[in-house]
Amino acid sequence: MADDRIRRIREEDVDAVVRLVYDLAEFERAPDECHLTPEQLRVALFGEAPALFGHVAEVGGEIVGYALWFLNFSTWRGVHGVYLEDLYVRPEQRGSGLGKALLATLAAVCVERGYARLEWSVLNWNPAQGFYKSLGAVPMDEWTVDRLTDEPLKALAAQI
């Protein structure tokens, strides 16, 4: 049964979700790395060709958590999957089942659409790892995430 505290994100939720994104950046010890604006999120979610999707957790008319996700593709499975970019629930709401409800909602999206995977990255020190494992999530310990940003990204692009 669907949790009535979870719903698809609406355009009027954008400002609240941006504030929660900044809360997540603070939690992840990287507040200076977060530069998201409401307009950027609005366009990504509701622009002409949205490639980002989201759900929010709402309690008492207040947005207290969110999940932002996009599609990826498994060449080995031959179908899409969901990559969970962010999952965040305010500290005072943790343990209330909202995080699990957000993940269950995304799992339902995968199953309904025939997607093969629900994936996300988690910091090594994040205590939520135990929670994820309790759901059956398997850490991909043999994989390392690589990333190009800023000047290295520009330098590589300049080589063409």
LUMNU-533606 format. One record per residue: x, y, z of N, C-alpha, C in turn; residue number from 1. Coordinates in Angstrom, 3 decimals, m for minus. Layout:
BEGIN
+----------+----------+----------+----------+----------+----------+----------+----------+----------+-----+
|      n_u |      n_v |      n_w |     ca_u |     ca_v |     ca_w |      c_u |      c_v |      c_w | seq |
+----------+----------+----------+----------+----------+----------+----------+----------+----------+-----+
|        X |        Y |        Z |        X |        Y |        Z |        X |        Y |        Z | NUM |
...
+----------+----------+----------+----------+----------+----------+----------+----------+----------+-----+
This chain:
BEGIN
+----------+----------+----------+----------+----------+----------+----------+----------+----------+-----+
|      n_u |      n_v |      n_w |     ca_u |     ca_v |     ca_w |      c_u |      c_v |      c_w | seq |
+----------+----------+----------+----------+----------+----------+----------+----------+----------+-----+
|    0.839 |   m1.184 |    0.000 |    0.000 |    0.000 |    0.000 |    0.882 |    1.244 |    0.000 |   1 |
|    0.561 |    2.191 |   m0.857 |    1.349 |    3.416 |   m0.974 |    1.231 |    4.249 |    0.299 |   2 |
|    2.308 |    4.903 |    0.652 |    2.356 |    5.780 |    1.816 |    1.825 |    7.148 |    1.396 |   3 |
|    0.761 |    7.620 |    2.013 |    0.141 |    8.881 |    1.594 |    0.979 |   10.113 |    1.950 |   4 |
|    2.109 |    9.920 |    2.614 |    3.010 |   11.039 |    2.890 |    3.968 |   11.292 |    1.729 |   5 |
|    3.993 |   10.382 |    0.759 |    4.900 |   10.472 |   m0.385 |    4.091 |   10.796 |   m1.630 |   6 |
|    4.582 |   11.746 |   m2.397 |    3.925 |   12.104 |   m3.652 |    4.955 |   12.644 |   m4.632 |   7 |
|    4.559 |   12.709 |   m5.900 |    5.421 |   13.308 |   m6.923 |    5.637 |   14.777 |   m6.577 |   8 |
|    6.811 |   15.246 |   m6.904 |    7.126 |   16.652 |   m6.670 |    6.284 |   17.515 |   m7.601 |   9 |
|    5.853 |   18.663 |   m7.087 |    5.105 |   19.646 |   m7.883 |    5.934 |   20.921 |   m7.972 |  10 |
|    5.625 |   21.729 |   m8.948 |    6.407 |   22.950 |   m9.171 |    6.431 |   23.845 |   m7.935 |  11 |
|    5.357 |   23.894 |   m7.205 |    5.320 |   24.736 |   m6.007 |    6.189 |   24.192 |   m4.867 |  12 |
|    6.728 |   22.985 |   m5.011 |    7.611 |   22.394 |   m3.998 |    9.077 |   22.766 |   m4.192 |  13 |
|    9.404 |   23.366 |   m5.317 |   10.803 |   23.562 |   m5.691 |   11.594 |   24.310 |   m4.627 |  14 |
|   11.088 |   25.424 |   m4.125 |   11.845 |   26.203 |   m3.140 |   12.128 |   25.378 |   m1.889 |  15 |
|   11.157 |   24.631 |   m1.421 |   11.345 |   23.799 |   m0.227 |   12.384 |   22.713 |   m0.493 |  16 |
|   12.343 |   22.112 |   m1.669 |   13.303 |   21.058 |   m1.990 |   14.712 |   21.637 |   m2.100 |  17 |
|   14.850 |   22.813 |   m2.681 |   16.178 |   23.443 |   m2.759 |   16.738 |   23.657 |   m1.356 |  18 |
|   15.913 |   24.104 |   m0.430 |   16.389 |   24.268 |    0.954 |   16.851 |   22.940 |    1.534 |  19 |
|   16.129 |   21.869 |    1.243 |   16.532 |   20.552 |    1.729 |   17.813 |   20.066 |    1.054 |  20 |
|   18.018 |   20.422 |   m0.205 |   19.273 |   20.075 |   m0.883 |   20.448 |   20.718 |   m0.148 |  21 |
|   20.270 |   21.963 |    0.262 |   21.328 |   22.642 |    1.015 |   21.526 |   21.998 |    2.387 |  22 |
|   20.447 |   21.528 |    2.994 |   20.578 |   20.786 |    4.260 |   21.385 |   19.504 |    4.038 |  23 |
|   21.125 |   18.820 |    2.935 |   21.874 |   17.614 |    2.615 |   23.357 |   17.933 |    2.416 |  24 |
|   23.643 |   19.017 |    1.715 |   25.045 |   19.413 |    1.497 |   25.741 |   19.675 |    2.832 |  25 |
|   25.036 |   20.283 |    3.744 |   25.583 |   20.527 |    5.087 |   25.836 |   19.187 |    5.792 |  26 |
|   24.868 |   18.283 |    5.741 |   25.008 |   16.959 |    6.356 |   26.210 |   16.211 |    5.775 |  27 |
|   26.412 |   16.343 |    4.460 |   27.500 |   15.639 |    3.786 |   28.832 |   16.379 |    3.884 |  28 |
|   28.865 |   17.409 |    4.718 |   30.098 |   18.160 |    5.009 |   30.665 |   18.861 |    3.785 |  29 |
|   29.783 |   19.327 |    2.910 |   30.212 |   19.995 |    1.689 |   29.310 |   21.177 |    1.347 |  30 |
|   28.998 |   22.036 |    2.318 |   28.047 |   23.114 |    2.021 |   28.530 |   24.087 |    0.952 |  31 |
|   29.828 |   24.276 |    0.827 |   30.352 |   25.219 |   m0.162 |   30.291 |   24.685 |   m1.587 |  32 |
|   30.014 |   23.400 |   m1.731 |   29.947 |   22.801 |   m3.058 |   28.544 |   22.862 |   m3.661 |  33 |
|   27.569 |   23.245 |   m2.886 |   26.185 |   23.289 |   m3.363 |   25.872 |   24.674 |   m3.920 |  34 |
|   25.471 |   24.723 |   m5.174 |   25.165 |   25.992 |   m5.846 |   23.796 |   25.971 |   m6.521 |  35 |
|   22.979 |   24.987 |   m6.228 |   21.682 |   24.834 |   m6.867 |   20.799 |   26.051 |   m6.619 |  36 |
|   20.134 |   26.497 |   m7.679 |   19.156 |   27.575 |   m7.545 |   17.755 |   27.007 |   m7.794 |  37 |
|   16.739 |   27.673 |   m7.266 |   15.373 |   27.217 |   m7.561 |   15.085 |   27.168 |   m9.062 |  38 |
|   15.593 |   28.130 |   m9.811 |   15.331 |   28.133 |  m11.246 |   15.973 |   26.934 |  m11.934 |  39 |
|   17.186 |   26.573 |  m11.534 |   17.835 |   25.394 |  m12.116 |   17.018 |   24.131 |  m11.849 |  40 |
|   16.574 |   23.978 |  m10.626 |   15.793 |   22.788 |  m10.288 |   14.445 |   22.801 |  m11.005 |  41 |
|   13.829 |   23.964 |  m11.088 |   12.541 |   24.082 |  m11.778 |   12.669 |   23.646 |  m13.236 |  42 |
|   13.701 |   24.126 |  m13.928 |   13.899 |   23.772 |  m15.334 |   14.202 |   22.282 |  m15.470 |  43 |
|   15.055 |   21.753 |  m14.590 |   15.416 |   20.333 |  m14.669 |   14.199 |   19.429 |  m14.486 |  44 |
|   13.287 |   19.833 |  m13.597 |   12.112 |   19.012 |  m13.294 |   10.911 |   19.291 |  m14.194 |  45 |
|   10.740 |   20.557 |  m14.583 |    9.493 |   20.948 |  m15.244 |    9.696 |   21.693 |  m16.555 |  46 |
|   10.927 |   21.738 |  m17.044 |   11.211 |   22.431 |  m18.296 |   10.666 |   21.680 |  m19.493 |  47 |
|   11.090 |   22.122 |  m20.664 |   10.581 |   21.571 |  m21.918 |   10.878 |   20.080 |  m22.072 |  48 |
|   12.059 |   19.659 |  m21.647 |   12.434 |   18.236 |  m21.768 |   13.028 |   17.768 |  m20.438 |  49 |
|   12.190 |   17.571 |  m19.425 |   12.736 |   17.208 |  m18.105 |   13.458 |   15.866 |  m18.136 |  50 |
|   14.624 |   15.853 |  m17.490 |   15.403 |   14.622 |  m17.380 |   15.627 |   14.265 |  m15.916 |  51 |
|   15.045 |   15.041 |  m15.031 |   15.129 |   14.806 |  m13.595 |   13.710 |   14.643 |  m13.079 |  52 |
|   13.553 |   13.753 |  m12.113 |   12.239 |   13.470 |  m11.560 |   12.353 |   13.479 |  m10.047 |  53 |
|   11.238 |   13.590 |   m9.373 |   11.340 |   13.622 |   m7.926 |   10.050 |   13.305 |   m7.206 |  54 |
|   10.239 |   12.960 |   m5.959 |    9.153 |   12.717 |   m5.016 |    9.479 |   13.473 |   m3.739 |  55 |
|    8.451 |   13.847 |   m3.021 |    8.647 |   14.510 |   m1.738 |    7.904 |   13.744 |   m0.654 |  56 |
|    8.399 |   13.941 |    0.558 |    7.726 |   13.442 |    1.756 |    7.130 |   14.653 |    2.438 |  57 |
|    5.835 |   14.583 |    2.726 |    5.118 |   15.715 |    3.298 |    4.440 |   15.279 |    4.594 |  58 |
|    4.685 |   16.064 |    5.632 |    4.076 |   15.804 |    6.932 |    3.461 |   17.110 |    7.427 |  59 |
|    2.184 |   17.086 |    7.726 |    1.516 |   18.287 |    8.221 |    1.594 |   19.457 |    7.271 |  60 |
|    1.567 |   19.177 |    5.970 |    1.622 |   20.236 |    4.965 |    3.015 |   20.776 |    4.705 |  61 |
|    4.040 |   20.186 |    5.318 |    5.417 |   20.651 |    5.149 |    6.251 |   19.577 |    4.457 |  62 |
|    7.069 |   20.011 |    3.496 |    7.985 |   19.104 |    2.814 |    9.153 |   18.842 |    3.770 |  63 |
|    9.326 |   17.564 |    4.164 |   10.365 |   17.212 |    5.139 |   11.381 |   16.224 |    4.567 |  64 |
|   11.209 |   15.836 |    3.326 |   12.144 |   14.930 |    2.689 |   11.904 |   14.907 |    1.199 |  65 |
|   12.888 |   14.367 |    0.489 |   12.747 |   14.313 |   m0.964 |   13.648 |   13.232 |   m1.535 |  66 |
|   13.327 |   12.836 |   m2.747 |   14.166 |   11.966 |   m3.567 |   14.182 |   12.566 |   m4.962 |  67 |
|   15.374 |   12.821 |   m5.487 |   15.540 |   13.288 |   m6.860 |   16.263 |   12.195 |   m7.629 |  68 |
|   15.761 |   11.889 |   m8.819 |   16.296 |   10.757 |   m9.569 |   16.205 |   10.990 |  m11.071 |  69 |
|   16.979 |   10.187 |  m11.790 |   16.941 |   10.226 |  m13.248 |   17.149 |    8.811 |  m13.772 |  70 |
|   16.927 |    8.646 |  m15.061 |   17.088 |    7.329 |  m15.667 |   18.536 |    7.084 |  m16.052 |  71 |
|   18.979 |    5.869 |  m15.834 |   20.234 |    5.408 |  m16.403 |   19.905 |    4.216 |  m17.294 |  72 |
|   20.915 |    3.578 |  m17.834 |   20.675 |    2.447 |  m18.725 |   21.727 |    1.388 |  m18.477 |  73 |
|   21.297 |    0.148 |  m18.361 |   22.210 |   m0.967 |  m18.206 |   22.370 |   m1.658 |  m19.546 |  74 |
|   23.557 |   m1.570 |  m20.116 |   23.790 |   m2.279 |  m21.374 |   23.760 |   m3.783 |  m21.151 |  75 |
|   24.115 |   m4.244 |  m19.978 |   24.111 |   m5.687 |  m19.705 |   22.701 |   m6.214 |  m19.550 |  76 |
|   21.827 |   m5.423 |  m18.958 |   20.440 |   m5.858 |  m18.778 |   19.567 |   m5.461 |  m19.974 |  77 |
|   20.003 |   m4.434 |  m20.694 |   19.267 |   m3.991 |  m21.870 |   18.055 |   m3.136 |  m21.559 |  78 |
|   17.973 |   m2.616 |  m20.350 |   16.840 |   m1.768 |  m19.963 |   17.322 |   m0.631 |  m19.060 |  79 |
|   16.433 |    0.317 |  m18.882 |   16.714 |    1.442 |  m18.000 |   16.716 |    1.013 |  m16.537 |  80 |
|   17.203 |    1.915 |  m15.733 |   17.117 |    1.823 |  m14.289 |   16.948 |    3.223 |  m13.746 |  81 |
|   16.811 |    3.328 |  m12.453 |   16.703 |    4.624 |  m11.778 |   17.991 |    4.856 |  m11.010 |  82 |
|   18.565 |    6.034 |  m11.209 |   19.692 |    6.457 |  m10.382 |   19.171 |    7.512 |   m9.420 |  83 |
|   19.270 |    7.211 |   m8.156 |   18.819 |    8.114 |   m7.101 |   19.939 |    9.098 |   m6.801 |  84 |
|   19.773 |   10.324 |   m7.220 |   20.789 |   11.354 |   m7.000 |   20.815 |   11.786 |   m5.539 |  85 |
|   19.653 |   12.058 |   m4.992 |   19.558 |   12.507 |   m3.599 |   18.392 |   11.820 |   m2.909 |  86 |
|   18.637 |   11.433 |   m1.683 |   17.578 |   11.001 |   m0.766 |   17.872 |   11.714 |    0.540 |  87 |
|   16.913 |   12.482 |    1.017 |   17.138 |   13.226 |    2.254 |   15.829 |   13.342 |    3.020 |  88 |
|   15.933 |   13.102 |    4.307 |   14.826 |   13.306 |    5.236 |   15.381 |   14.121 |    6.395 |  89 |
|   14.676 |   15.152 |    6.776 |   15.130 |   15.979 |    7.903 |   15.407 |   15.112 |    9.129 |  90 |
|   16.424 |   15.478 |    9.905 |   16.808 |   14.665 |   11.065 |   15.662 |   14.356 |   12.025 |  91 |
|   14.798 |   15.322 |   12.280 |   13.712 |   15.090 |   13.237 |   12.653 |   14.118 |   12.715 |  92 |
|   12.690 |   13.817 |   11.403 |   11.730 |   12.879 |   10.809 |   12.343 |   11.503 |   10.539 |  93 |
|   13.651 |   11.371 |   10.770 |   14.299 |   10.082 |   10.533 |   13.773 |    9.063 |   11.528 |  94 |
|   13.627 |    7.850 |   11.066 |   13.067 |    6.793 |   11.895 |   11.556 |    6.709 |   11.800 |  95 |
|   10.952 |    7.604 |   11.025 |    9.494 |    7.621 |   10.880 |    9.012 |    6.784 |    9.703 |  96 |
|    9.967 |    6.216 |    8.959 |    9.604 |    5.411 |    7.801 |    9.575 |    6.180 |    6.491 |  97 |
|    9.867 |    7.478 |    6.530 |    9.806 |    8.269 |    5.302 |   10.889 |    7.894 |    4.304 |  98 |
|   12.101 |    7.649 |    4.783 |   13.175 |    7.246 |    3.881 |   12.838 |    5.941 |    3.179 |  99 |
|   12.350 |    4.987 |    3.944 |   11.960 |    3.702 |    3.362 |   10.800 |    3.889 |    2.391 | 100 |
|    9.858 |    4.744 |    2.726 |    8.715 |    4.989 |    1.840 |    9.150 |    5.638 |    0.527 | 101 |
|   10.104 |    6.563 |    0.596 |   10.629 |    7.170 |   m0.629 |   11.311 |    6.111 |   m1.495 | 102 |
|   12.147 |    5.275 |   m0.875 |   12.819 |    4.212 |   m1.630 |   11.824 |    3.198 |   m2.183 | 103 |
|   10.816 |    2.845 |   m1.399 |    9.801 |    1.901 |   m1.869 |    9.042 |    2.479 |   m3.061 | 104 |
|    8.795 |    3.766 |   m3.048 |    8.119 |    4.415 |   m4.168 |    8.963 |    4.310 |   m5.429 | 105 |
|   10.267 |    4.528 |   m5.300 |   11.141 |    4.419 |   m6.470 |   11.263 |    2.965 |   m6.925 | 106 |
|   11.292 |    2.038 |   m5.980 |   11.308 |    0.622 |   m6.351 |   10.046 |    0.278 |   m7.140 | 107 |
|    8.914 |    0.824 |   m6.729 |    7.659 |    0.586 |   m7.441 |    7.709 |    1.160 |   m8.850 | 108 |
|    8.329 |    2.330 |   m9.016 |    8.505 |    2.903 |  m10.358 |    9.298 |    1.919 |  m11.220 | 109 |
|   10.386 |    1.392 |  m10.658 |   11.216 |    0.432 |  m11.404 |   10.402 |   m0.797 |  m11.815 | 110 |
|    9.696 |   m1.376 |  m10.882 |    8.937 |   m2.595 |  m11.164 |    7.834 |   m2.319 |  m12.183 | 111 |
|    7.092 |   m1.239 |  m12.005 |    5.990 |   m0.910 |  m12.920 |    6.471 |   m0.682 |  m14.346 | 112 |
|    7.666 |   m0.096 |  m14.489 |    8.169 |    0.251 |  m15.820 |    9.122 |   m0.787 |  m16.394 | 113 |
|    9.394 |   m1.846 |  m15.655 |   10.295 |   m2.878 |  m16.141 |   11.760 |   m2.491 |  m16.075 | 114 |
|   12.106 |   m1.552 |  m15.213 |   13.494 |   m1.156 |  m15.037 |   14.222 |   m2.197 |  m14.194 | 115 |
|   15.523 |   m2.370 |  m14.470 |   16.278 |   m3.446 |  m13.831 |   16.924 |   m3.060 |  m12.508 | 116 |
|   17.154 |   m1.781 |  m12.282 |   17.957 |   m1.390 |  m11.127 |   17.457 |   m0.104 |  m10.480 | 117 |
|   17.692 |   m0.032 |   m9.187 |   17.601 |    1.216 |   m8.423 |   18.963 |    1.359 |   m7.768 | 118 |
|   19.685 |    2.387 |   m8.145 |   21.056 |    2.568 |   m7.672 |   21.245 |    3.938 |   m7.053 | 119 |
|   22.233 |    4.036 |   m6.161 |   22.616 |    5.310 |   m5.566 |   24.015 |    5.173 |   m5.008 | 120 |
|   24.614 |    6.288 |   m4.696 |   25.915 |    6.323 |   m4.027 |   25.707 |    6.814 |   m2.614 | 121 |
|   26.533 |    6.306 |   m1.712 |   26.438 |    6.729 |   m0.314 |   27.854 |    6.913 |    0.218 | 122 |
|   28.038 |    7.970 |    0.983 |   29.346 |    8.217 |    1.580 |   29.716 |    7.086 |    2.534 | 123 |
|   30.990 |    6.749 |    2.573 |   31.453 |    5.638 |    3.411 |   31.113 |    5.808 |    4.882 | 124 |
|   31.050 |    7.031 |    5.359 |   30.805 |    7.273 |    6.786 |   29.326 |    7.436 |    7.116 | 125 |
|   28.478 |    7.430 |    6.120 |   27.053 |    7.687 |    6.355 |   26.422 |    6.523 |    7.125 | 126 |
|   25.849 |    6.801 |    8.306 |   25.240 |    5.716 |    9.088 |   24.035 |    5.065 |    8.416 | 127 |
|   23.509 |    5.658 |    7.355 |   22.368 |    5.073 |    6.645 |   22.746 |    3.786 |    5.921 | 128 |
|   24.032 |    3.477 |    5.811 |   24.436 |    2.261 |    5.105 |   23.788 |    1.013 |    5.706 | 129 |
|   23.688 |    0.956 |    7.013 |   23.040 |   m0.189 |    7.651 |   21.582 |   m0.296 |    7.253 | 130 |
|   20.908 |    0.843 |    7.182 |   19.516 |    0.882 |    6.743 |   19.401 |    0.350 |    5.315 | 131 |
|   20.277 |    0.801 |    4.418 |   20.223 |    0.353 |    3.028 |   20.454 |   m1.152 |    2.928 | 132 |
|   21.419 |   m1.648 |    3.684 |   21.700 |   m3.092 |    3.666 |   20.499 |   m3.879 |    4.185 | 133 |
|   19.788 |   m3.316 |    5.176 |   18.613 |   m4.020 |    5.718 |   17.510 |   m4.167 |    4.676 | 134 |
|   17.533 |   m3.311 |    3.657 |   16.553 |   m3.393 |    2.571 |   16.980 |   m4.372 |    1.484 | 135 |
|   18.213 |   m4.853 |    1.588 |   18.731 |   m5.758 |    0.577 |   19.679 |   m5.100 |   m0.409 | 136 |
|   20.002 |   m3.823 |   m0.186 |   20.944 |   m3.138 |   m1.073 |   22.328 |   m3.759 |   m0.910 | 137 |
|   23.033 |   m3.867 |   m2.008 |   24.358 |   m4.466 |   m2.013 |   25.381 |   m3.388 |   m2.361 | 138 |
|   26.333 |   m3.116 |   m1.467 |   27.385 |   m2.144 |   m1.794 |   28.220 |   m2.642 |   m2.974 | 139 |
|   28.519 |   m1.771 |   m3.877 |   29.320 |   m2.114 |   m5.049 |   30.785 |   m1.797 |   m4.722 | 140 |
|   31.349 |   m2.554 |   m3.783 |   32.669 |   m2.267 |   m3.240 |   33.790 |   m2.355 |   m4.265 | 141 |
|   33.600 |   m3.097 |   m5.327 |   34.655 |   m3.239 |   m6.327 |   34.660 |   m2.097 |   m7.337 | 142 |
|   33.687 |   m1.202 |   m7.239 |   33.582 |   m0.090 |   m8.171 |   34.044 |    1.193 |   m7.495 | 143 |
|   34.714 |    2.036 |   m8.252 |   35.122 |    3.350 |   m7.783 |   34.443 |    4.383 |   m8.664 | 144 |
|   33.843 |    5.369 |   m8.056 |   33.215 |    6.445 |   m8.815 |   34.301 |    7.434 |   m9.214 | 145 |
|   34.392 |    7.716 |  m10.489 |   35.304 |    8.734 |  m10.995 |   34.484 |    9.930 |  m11.448 | 146 |
|   35.090 |   11.115 |  m11.330 |   34.350 |   12.326 |  m11.667 |   35.299 |   13.371 |  m12.237 | 147 |
|   34.869 |   14.003 |  m13.301 |   35.549 |   15.178 |  m13.843 |   34.655 |   16.381 |  m13.630 | 148 |
|   35.187 |   17.450 |  m13.055 |   34.454 |   18.700 |  m12.897 |   35.405 |   19.869 |  m13.119 | 149 |
|   34.833 |   21.036 |  m13.232 |   35.564 |   22.297 |  m13.247 |   36.704 |   22.293 |  m14.270 | 150 |
|   37.897 |   22.644 |  m13.853 |   39.018 |   22.795 |  m14.787 |   39.428 |   21.489 |  m15.474 | 151 |
|   39.516 |   20.355 |  m14.765 |   39.854 |   19.119 |  m15.489 |   38.826 |   18.769 |  m16.571 | 152 |
|   37.561 |   19.020 |  m16.302 |   36.519 |   18.775 |  m17.293 |   36.732 |   19.676 |  m18.510 | 153 |
|   36.983 |   20.945 |  m18.271 |   37.217 |   21.902 |  m19.373 |   38.467 |   21.560 |  m20.146 | 154 |
|   39.516 |   21.139 |  m19.434 |   40.780 |   20.794 |  m20.090 |   40.603 |   19.601 |  m21.016 | 155 |
|   39.877 |   18.585 |  m20.582 |   39.634 |   17.425 |  m21.434 |   38.782 |   17.808 |  m22.638 | 156 |
|   37.758 |   18.610 |  m22.413 |   36.890 |   19.041 |  m23.513 |   37.663 |   19.852 |  m24.557 | 157 |
|   38.664 |   20.578 |  m24.096 |   39.461 |   21.417 |  m25.012 |   40.358 |   20.586 |  m25.918 | 158 |
|   40.478 |   19.308 |  m25.659 |   41.370 |   18.455 |  m26.455 |   40.737 |   17.978 |  m27.753 | 159 |
|   39.490 |   18.347 |  m28.018 |   38.887 |   17.921 |  m29.292 |   39.057 |   18.986 |  m30.352 | 160 |
+----------+----------+----------+----------+----------+----------+----------+----------+----------+-----+
